[in-house]
Amino acid sequence: MASTITDSQKPFSLDPYHVSEEFGFILPAPLAELPPYYQPWMDIAQHVTELIYSHMLRSHILKMPLLNTQFLESHRELRLAHLALSVMTMGYVWQEGEDDTVKMLPRNLAIPYCEVSQRLGLPPILTHADAVLANWRKRDPQGLFDMENLELLVTLPGGDNVRGFFMVTLLVELAAVPAIKSIPLVINGVQCGDAETVTRALEEFSQAMQGMTDALKLMHVYVKPEVFYGIMRIYLSGWKDNSSMPAGLVYEGVQAEPMEYSGGSAAQSSLLHCFDELLGVKHEAKSGAFLTRMRNYMPPSHKRLIQDISLQPSLRGFVQQQACEPLTAAFQLCVTKLLALRSYHINVVSRFITVPAARARQLRNQGNISQEETVSRAPTALEETGTGGSGIMSFLKTVRDRTRDVSI
């Protein structure tokens, strides 16, 4: 009788994790419309920016009917609903900037938002999974997946810079797809002791990381630092570790106590979490705790993939044990490319946050809050932190330095 294969012997596959062969963690073909019953949501969500600028968003939301979420059936419907409700929520909270925030999200928004969030396993705040992974369509359905042919389903204040920011991030996710697809090859190769397969898969992996860095360079072409810092950033901010909303936010009709959620952060992308687990990067306590918390802002199946990669036999240990020159070189190149990607990200953050923050401080100290300078409109609460609430530069540098530690 043939022996049964135990779970540990089954080849590792991406199938159980809702990861697409073509798009990786990106939601394939997101819906642009909800069933007609939900039109009151879409009518507001698609005009959030104009309503914020006319200071009318809060009053429109207060008049919105309380809709039943049971008619949302498919995963794509739920993702579009979550995106629409998220954008409305960010606009509602931050419509008047950091000095006139709200303590409570009204029940006609809070109740359906929390129900949809619960069904998806996502928190009731705008996440990377909403704003980037499920917020795109092609202008020409037959055309290329590139900057010229992509547009957002819903947007926030900041004009074309918002499209630039989310779409460049989407292209980084797309560039990573060959790396994601090589993960099972690496894991199964290590299980079988097949150094050659692992070497080839790691070569694919490092090439994809180079592609991600190249895609990230487009940020400088499509996004102006002063617009990102002075206008967009507040709408990506949360109500945890944020001094302008120290008590968090009450979701009316859901629970009486305020809830705290972090704003959007690159750390909510599953990509680097997967890469770190595969290569064996270990983060120091504080950064590690923040990164682990950010996993709660990912679709649950993606979070599970990261955890399951972490349970596999050590790739680094395998490379050391094999002592095979091409394999060691391929592993080392992956570490080098991951370091380069993280260093480049630090350079982007410096240009989009550190430099404008210094300029905003300088203008404030001179008592010169000029309307000409967009950066002077930026919220002060976020000056040294990421929108996710991390002390951004020290965090990114620590994470980069721990990446270097896995070199062989």
C-alpha positions as CSV (number, residue, x, y, z in Angstrom):
1,M,0.0,0.0,0.0
2,A,1.4,3.5,-0.9
3,S,2.3,5.5,2.1
4,T,0.2,8.6,2.7
5,I,2.0,12.0,2.2
6,T,2.0,14.0,5.3
7,D,1.6,17.8,5.2
8,S,5.3,18.4,5.6
9,Q,6.0,16.4,2.5
10,K,3.5,18.1,0.2
11,P,5.2,20.5,-2.2
12,F,4.8,24.1,-1.2
13,S,2.4,26.0,-3.5
14,L,1.0,29.5,-3.7
15,D,-2.5,28.2,-4.5
16,P,-4.0,28.3,-1.0
17,Y,-3.0,32.0,-0.4
18,H,-5.0,33.9,-3.1
19,V,-1.8,34.9,-4.8
20,S,-2.1,35.3,-8.6
21,E,0.4,33.8,-11.0
22,E,0.1,37.0,-13.1
23,F,-0.4,39.7,-10.5
24,G,1.1,38.4,-7.2
25,F,-0.6,40.1,-4.3
26,I,-2.5,42.6,-6.6
27,L,-6.2,42.0,-6.8
28,P,-6.8,40.9,-10.5
29,A,-9.4,42.9,-12.4
30,P,-11.0,44.9,-9.5
31,L,-14.6,45.9,-9.9
32,A,-15.3,49.5,-10.7
33,E,-19.0,49.4,-9.7
34,L,-21.1,48.0,-6.8
35,P,-24.7,46.7,-7.2
36,P,-27.2,49.6,-7.7
37,Y,-28.4,49.4,-4.0
38,Y,-24.9,50.7,-3.0
39,Q,-24.9,53.7,-5.3
40,P,-25.2,56.2,-2.4
41,W,-21.7,55.0,-1.3
42,M,-20.2,55.2,-4.8
43,D,-21.8,58.7,-5.4
44,I,-19.8,60.0,-2.4
45,A,-16.6,57.9,-2.7
46,Q,-16.1,59.0,-6.3
47,H,-16.3,62.7,-5.4
48,V,-14.4,62.7,-2.1
49,T,-11.8,65.1,-3.3
50,E,-14.2,67.8,-4.5
51,L,-16.3,67.3,-1.3
52,I,-13.3,67.8,0.9
53,Y,-12.3,71.0,-1.0
54,S,-15.8,72.4,-0.7
55,H,-15.9,71.4,3.1
56,M,-19.1,69.4,2.3
57,L,-17.9,65.8,2.7
58,R,-18.9,65.4,6.4
59,S,-22.4,66.8,5.7
60,H,-22.9,64.5,2.7
61,I,-21.9,61.5,4.7
62,L,-24.2,62.4,7.6
63,K,-27.1,62.4,5.2
64,M,-26.2,59.0,3.7
65,P,-28.6,56.1,4.2
66,L,-27.5,53.2,6.5
67,L,-27.2,50.4,4.0
68,N,-27.3,46.6,4.7
69,T,-24.1,44.9,3.7
70,Q,-25.7,41.4,3.1
71,F,-26.1,42.1,-0.6
72,L,-22.3,42.2,-1.1
73,E,-21.5,38.7,-2.3
74,S,-18.2,38.3,-4.1
75,H,-14.7,39.0,-2.7
76,R,-14.3,41.7,-5.4
77,E,-17.5,43.4,-4.3
78,L,-16.4,43.4,-0.7
79,R,-12.9,44.8,-1.7
80,L,-14.5,47.7,-3.7
81,A,-16.9,48.4,-0.8
82,H,-14.0,48.5,1.6
83,L,-12.0,50.8,-0.6
84,A,-15.0,53.2,-1.0
85,L,-15.8,53.2,2.7
86,S,-12.1,53.7,3.5
87,V,-11.7,56.7,1.3
88,M,-14.9,58.2,2.7
89,T,-13.6,57.6,6.3
90,M,-10.2,59.2,5.7
91,G,-11.9,62.2,4.1
92,Y,-14.4,62.5,6.9
93,V,-11.8,62.4,9.6
94,W,-9.2,64.7,8.0
95,Q,-11.5,67.1,6.0
96,E,-10.5,70.1,8.1
97,G,-6.8,69.0,8.7
98,E,-5.2,68.1,12.0
99,D,-6.8,70.9,14.1
100,D,-10.4,70.0,13.6
101,T,-10.6,66.2,13.7
102,V,-13.6,64.2,14.8
103,K,-14.1,61.9,17.8
104,M,-16.7,59.7,16.1
105,L,-17.4,58.1,12.8
106,P,-21.2,58.3,12.2
107,R,-23.1,55.0,12.4
108,N,-24.3,55.0,8.8
109,L,-20.6,54.8,7.7
110,A,-19.2,53.0,10.8
111,I,-21.6,50.0,10.9
112,P,-21.3,48.9,7.3
113,Y,-17.6,49.7,7.3
114,C,-16.9,47.4,10.2
115,E,-19.1,44.7,8.8
116,V,-17.3,44.7,5.5
117,S,-14.0,44.8,7.3
118,Q,-14.8,41.8,9.4
119,R,-15.9,39.8,6.4
120,L,-12.6,40.5,4.7
121,G,-10.4,40.2,7.8
122,L,-9.1,43.8,7.2
123,P,-9.2,46.7,9.7
124,P,-11.7,49.6,9.2
125,I,-9.1,52.0,7.9
126,L,-7.5,52.6,4.5
127,T,-4.8,50.0,4.0
128,H,-2.2,49.2,1.2
129,A,-4.6,46.4,0.2
130,D,-7.3,49.0,-0.6
131,A,-5.5,52.0,-1.9
132,V,-2.9,50.1,-4.0
133,L,-3.8,46.5,-4.6
134,A,-7.6,47.0,-5.3
135,N,-7.7,50.5,-6.6
136,W,-6.8,50.2,-10.3
137,R,-8.1,49.7,-13.8
138,K,-6.7,49.8,-17.3
139,R,-7.9,52.7,-19.5
140,D,-7.6,50.3,-22.5
141,P,-8.4,46.8,-21.3
142,Q,-6.2,45.3,-24.0
143,G,-3.4,47.7,-23.4
144,L,-0.2,47.4,-21.3
145,F,0.0,47.4,-17.5
146,D,2.0,50.6,-17.3
147,M,1.7,54.2,-16.0
148,E,0.1,55.6,-19.1
149,N,-2.7,53.0,-19.2
150,L,-3.5,52.8,-15.5
151,E,-6.0,54.8,-13.5
152,L,-7.4,54.9,-10.0
153,L,-11.0,53.8,-9.1
154,V,-11.2,56.3,-6.3
155,T,-8.8,59.1,-5.2
156,L,-8.0,61.6,-2.5
157,P,-6.7,65.2,-2.5
158,G,-3.4,65.7,-4.3
159,G,-4.4,65.6,-8.0
160,D,-2.3,63.5,-10.4
161,N,0.3,63.0,-7.7
162,V,-2.1,60.6,-5.9
163,R,-2.4,58.5,-9.0
164,G,1.4,58.6,-9.4
165,F,2.0,57.5,-5.8
166,F,-0.5,54.6,-5.8
167,M,0.3,53.5,-9.4
168,V,4.1,53.5,-8.9
169,T,3.6,51.4,-5.8
170,L,1.4,49.1,-7.8
171,L,4.1,48.7,-10.4
172,V,6.6,47.8,-7.7
173,E,4.1,45.1,-6.6
174,L,3.9,43.9,-10.2
175,A,7.7,43.8,-10.7
176,A,7.9,41.5,-7.7
177,V,5.7,38.8,-9.2
178,P,8.7,36.7,-10.6
179,A,10.2,36.7,-7.1
180,I,6.9,35.6,-5.5
181,K,6.6,32.8,-8.0
182,S,10.1,31.6,-7.3
183,I,9.4,31.2,-3.5
184,P,7.8,27.7,-3.8
185,L,10.7,26.6,-6.1
186,V,13.2,27.7,-3.4
187,I,11.3,26.0,-0.6
188,N,10.7,22.8,-2.5
189,G,14.3,22.8,-3.7
190,V,15.5,23.1,-0.1
191,Q,13.2,20.3,1.0
192,C,14.5,18.0,-1.8
193,G,18.2,19.0,-1.4
194,D,18.2,20.3,-5.0
195,A,20.9,23.0,-5.0
196,E,20.6,23.6,-8.8
197,T,16.9,24.4,-8.7
198,V,17.4,26.7,-5.7
199,T,20.2,28.5,-7.4
200,R,18.1,29.1,-10.5
201,A,15.1,30.3,-8.5
202,L,17.3,32.7,-6.4
203,E,18.7,34.2,-9.7
204,E,15.1,34.9,-10.7
205,F,14.4,36.3,-7.3
206,S,17.3,38.8,-7.3
207,Q,16.4,39.9,-10.8
208,A,12.9,40.7,-9.7
209,M,14.2,42.8,-6.8
210,Q,16.2,44.8,-9.2
211,G,13.0,45.3,-11.2
212,M,11.3,46.5,-8.0
213,T,14.0,49.1,-7.4
214,D,13.7,50.3,-11.0
215,A,9.9,50.7,-10.6
216,L,10.3,52.6,-7.4
217,K,12.5,55.1,-9.2
218,L,9.4,56.3,-11.1
219,M,8.2,57.9,-7.8
220,H,10.5,60.8,-8.6
221,V,8.9,61.2,-12.1
222,Y,5.2,61.1,-11.0
223,V,5.0,62.5,-7.5
224,K,6.1,65.9,-6.3
225,P,7.6,65.7,-2.8
226,E,5.9,69.0,-1.6
227,V,2.4,67.7,-2.7
228,F,3.0,64.3,-1.1
229,Y,4.1,65.9,2.1
230,G,1.9,69.0,2.2
231,I,-1.4,67.6,0.9
232,M,-1.6,63.8,0.5
233,R,0.0,62.5,3.6
234,I,-2.6,63.5,6.1
235,Y,-5.2,61.4,4.3
236,L,-3.1,58.3,4.7
237,S,-2.7,58.9,8.4
238,G,-4.4,56.8,11.1
239,W,-5.5,57.3,14.7
240,K,-2.9,55.3,16.5
241,D,0.3,57.0,17.7
242,N,-1.0,60.2,16.2
243,S,-1.0,63.2,18.6
244,S,-3.8,65.0,16.7
245,M,-6.1,62.0,17.5
246,P,-4.7,60.8,20.8
247,A,-7.9,59.0,21.9
248,G,-8.4,57.1,18.6
249,L,-11.8,57.1,16.9
250,V,-15.3,55.9,18.0
251,Y,-17.1,53.8,15.4
252,E,-20.6,54.8,16.3
253,G,-23.0,51.8,16.7
254,V,-20.1,49.3,16.7
255,Q,-18.6,49.9,20.2
256,A,-18.6,52.7,22.7
257,E,-14.8,52.7,23.3
258,P,-12.6,54.4,20.7
259,M,-10.5,52.2,18.4
260,E,-7.0,52.9,17.3
261,Y,-5.6,52.0,13.8
262,S,-2.4,52.8,12.1
263,G,-2.4,54.7,8.8
264,G,-1.1,53.3,5.5
265,S,2.5,52.1,5.3
266,A,4.8,50.4,2.9
267,A,5.2,47.9,5.7
268,Q,1.6,46.7,4.9
269,S,2.8,45.2,1.6
270,S,3.4,41.5,2.0
271,L,6.4,41.5,-0.4
272,L,9.3,42.3,1.9
273,H,7.8,40.3,4.8
274,C,7.9,37.2,2.5
275,F,11.4,38.0,1.3
276,D,12.7,38.5,4.9
277,E,11.2,35.2,6.0
278,L,12.7,33.4,3.0
279,L,16.2,34.8,3.4
280,G,16.1,34.6,7.2
281,V,16.3,38.3,8.0
282,K,15.6,38.8,11.8
283,H,14.6,42.3,12.9
284,E,15.4,43.9,16.2
285,A,12.6,44.0,18.9
286,K,11.0,47.4,18.2
287,S,11.1,47.3,14.4
288,G,10.1,43.6,14.5
289,A,7.1,44.4,16.6
290,F,5.9,47.2,14.3
291,L,6.4,44.9,11.2
292,T,4.4,42.1,12.9
293,R,1.6,44.5,13.8
294,M,1.5,45.7,10.1
295,R,0.6,42.1,9.1
296,N,-2.9,42.6,10.7
297,Y,-3.5,45.2,7.9
298,M,-3.0,42.6,5.1
299,P,-5.6,40.2,3.6
300,P,-5.5,37.2,6.0
301,S,-4.4,34.7,3.3
302,H,-1.4,36.9,2.5
303,K,-0.5,37.1,6.2
304,R,-0.8,33.3,6.4
305,L,1.6,32.9,3.5
306,I,4.3,35.0,5.3
307,Q,3.8,32.9,8.5
308,D,4.0,29.6,6.5
309,I,7.2,30.7,4.7
310,S,8.7,31.3,8.2
311,L,8.0,27.7,9.2
312,Q,10.0,26.2,6.3
313,P,13.5,24.8,6.8
314,S,16.2,27.5,6.7
315,L,17.3,28.5,3.2
316,R,20.4,30.2,4.6
317,G,21.3,27.1,6.6
318,F,20.8,25.0,3.4
319,V,23.1,27.4,1.4
320,Q,25.8,27.1,4.1
321,Q,25.5,23.4,4.4
322,Q,25.7,22.8,0.6
323,A,28.9,25.0,0.3
324,C,28.2,25.2,-3.4
325,E,29.7,28.3,-5.0
326,P,27.0,29.2,-7.5
327,L,24.3,28.7,-4.8
328,T,26.1,30.9,-2.3
329,A,26.7,33.6,-5.0
330,A,22.9,33.5,-5.9
331,F,21.9,33.8,-2.2
332,Q,24.4,36.6,-1.7
333,L,23.1,38.5,-4.7
334,C,19.5,38.3,-3.3
335,V,20.7,39.8,0.0
336,T,22.6,42.5,-2.0
337,K,19.5,43.4,-4.1
338,L,17.3,43.5,-1.0
339,L,19.7,45.8,0.7
340,A,19.8,48.0,-2.4
341,L,16.0,48.1,-2.5
342,R,15.8,49.1,1.1
343,S,18.6,51.7,0.7
344,Y,16.7,53.2,-2.3
345,H,13.5,53.3,-0.3
346,I,15.4,55.3,2.4
347,N,16.5,57.7,-0.3
348,V,12.9,58.1,-1.5
349,V,11.6,58.7,2.1
350,S,14.3,61.2,2.7
351,R,13.3,63.2,-0.4
352,F,9.5,62.9,0.3
353,I,9.4,63.3,4.0
354,T,12.7,64.3,5.8
355,V,13.6,67.2,3.4
356,P,10.0,68.7,3.2
357,A,9.7,68.3,7.0
358,A,12.8,70.4,7.5
359,R,11.5,73.0,5.1
360,A,8.1,73.2,6.8
361,R,9.9,73.6,10.2
362,Q,12.1,76.3,8.8
363,L,9.0,78.2,7.5
364,R,7.2,77.8,10.8
365,N,10.1,79.0,12.8
366,Q,10.3,82.1,10.6
367,G,6.6,82.6,11.2
368,N,6.2,82.3,7.5
369,I,3.3,80.1,6.7
370,S,3.1,81.1,3.1
371,Q,0.3,79.8,0.8
372,E,2.9,79.6,-2.0
373,E,4.7,76.8,-0.2
374,T,2.6,73.7,-0.2
375,V,4.8,72.0,2.5
376,S,3.8,74.7,5.1
377,R,0.3,73.2,5.0
378,A,1.5,69.8,6.2
379,P,0.3,68.5,9.6
380,T,2.9,68.8,12.4
381,A,1.9,65.7,14.2
382,L,3.5,63.5,11.5
383,E,6.8,65.3,11.1
384,E,9.2,62.6,12.2
385,T,7.0,59.6,11.7
386,G,5.6,57.5,8.8
387,T,1.9,57.5,8.3
388,G,1.9,54.0,9.9
389,G,3.2,55.7,13.1
390,S,6.8,54.5,13.0
391,G,9.8,56.8,13.7
392,I,10.6,56.5,10.1
393,M,14.3,57.0,9.5
394,S,15.6,55.1,12.4
395,F,13.1,52.3,11.6
396,L,14.2,52.0,8.0
397,K,17.9,52.1,8.8
398,T,17.6,49.4,11.5
399,V,15.6,47.2,9.1
400,R,18.2,47.7,6.4
401,D,21.1,46.9,8.8
402,R,19.5,43.7,9.9
403,T,19.2,42.7,6.2
404,R,23.0,42.9,6.0
405,D,23.3,40.5,8.8
406,V,22.2,37.5,6.7
407,S,25.1,37.8,4.3
408,I,27.2,34.7,4.1
